[in-house]
Amino acid sequence: MMKVSLLHPEQDFDASQPLPPLAEDLVQDLELKVLLEAMAKGDEHLFRASTQVLLSGVQDMAVIHYRQEILQDCLKHPDVIRRIYRIPLEFMERKRRQWLWISTRYSPPASILNSAQQMLAATLDLLWELRRIADAYAEQFTSRGFRRFFTMIQQELDDSYLALVERQVNALRFPQGVLLSARLGAGNEGAEYVLRKPNNADQPWIKRMLTRKSPTYSYTLHPRDEAGARILGELRDRGVARAANAVAQAADHIESFFKVLQFELAFYLGCLNLHEALEQLGAPIAFPRPAPVQERRLSCTNLYDVTLLLTMQQAVVGNDVAADGKKLIVITGPNQGGKTTFLRSLGVAQLMMQAGMFVPAESFSANVCTALFTHFKRAEDKTLESGKFQEELQRMSAIVDHLTPNALLLCNESFASTNEREGSEIAWQIVSALLEKRVKVFYVTHMYELAQRFYENDRADALFLRAERLPDGTRTFRLREGEPLETSYGVDVYRKIFGEDNEPLQRESEFARYSGSLQGQQ
């Protein structure tokens, strides 16, 4: 049985598997739709495959490396990949255009055999094309996945096999009628109906003409003999039943092979589309170095938010972080300093790494996580069924229900919808419990009480980053290691909106703490 196995070394990707829990929150909070649309370029098949693979990341480092090798081959030979991808697309188009369908549940054997024969006939030239591609380019690919794939095509679809399939497909049209054998059973009823190969089918025509023929007996049905035609049809169905089942299985196998090939190549084609988009914008990419799930690794250079880059269509600021051995990273600093942007870039890079993709950075290394969850601040519930604070608690409860050891949780202004003392206490209790359960946590917050409490706890496994602000108030959108500050410099936003001559009505620290409506982009 032919397997594509371009996403897993030993098996085909199960495209019917459900998405991980709370995947909708990941898509919303990390703005993944922007990334997925860049990968799909308007193709719904590419969008579906990219979504499924990106959100169903693997924990096995060997599988990640396996996919990275294949993707590197794809980047070297994009035209070949697109040529292969067109083969299953053409098959699906022929199936739709010719109404090719095999239904073994209610259809009679003769109908099943006819449908399967047409299905196989529609694939013959496509199988030949796939073999020609394998012969022409197999030596140019270096990844284990593609070398296995091309070797399988060359072995399974060799000349003799394809020629045999072509002869059998032509024979199944029964140009000389259907030849059956049977014997008399109990009550002189027919039994053991078997489909036979036509007599002398392989002999030269001159020999068939000169060979003495066995005596035959025949009869002709009256054109209006509906009962006789029905009986003959039933006899035909008995004779072709076994052949119909075998041919239907062969056709179904080839169709399944093309479907898997289309899906798995669609993901890599999406990666090619994304690579081209980033290349046009001059943005760097890197193949990440995954670390075992039980370790705590994070080091990156020029890690940038790819969704922001694709939206703005221009270069964006990246960050360098060294957080190996850290399982809690607290990010503070001024409003509009790039904190949320960094958090989003980290989450997207983690997903891309565990999907086997390149990442938007000059270098990136992180431990694999068992699951990734996000808890970002949201707008007020428009249905008025609950307030923001209650909604935050409900979302965190849903996340906790699915958290496992060695998972990764990204929090952005969690529990900031209540007063600082209450929000800080709740966040402290939750984060402390998660750290004990070996959950890795990144927390962006303006709650000074929470950040300072963690800082004063003097944890060796914690890192504190702060969005940089120059003395004149300019944001560099870079994160630097530093102690949390009591102010978020909300006054800078106030003056930007209302002008330098208008002084804030509240103290700067109070303004930064309570004027959430002016916070804007973090």
PyMOL commands that set and color helices and strands:
alter all, ss='L'
color gray80, all
select helices_A, chain A and resi 23-29+32-40+44-55+61-76+78-97+109-140+144-156+159-171+186-188+205-210+226-280+306-312+339-354+388-402+420-436+448-456+490-498+508-514+516-518
alter helices_A, ss='H'
color red, helices_A
select strands_A, chain A and resi 179-184+190-196+289-291+298-303+319-322+328-332+363-367+372-376+408-412+440-444+462-469+475-481
alter strands_A, ss='S'
color yellow, strands_A
deselect
rebuild
show_as cartoon
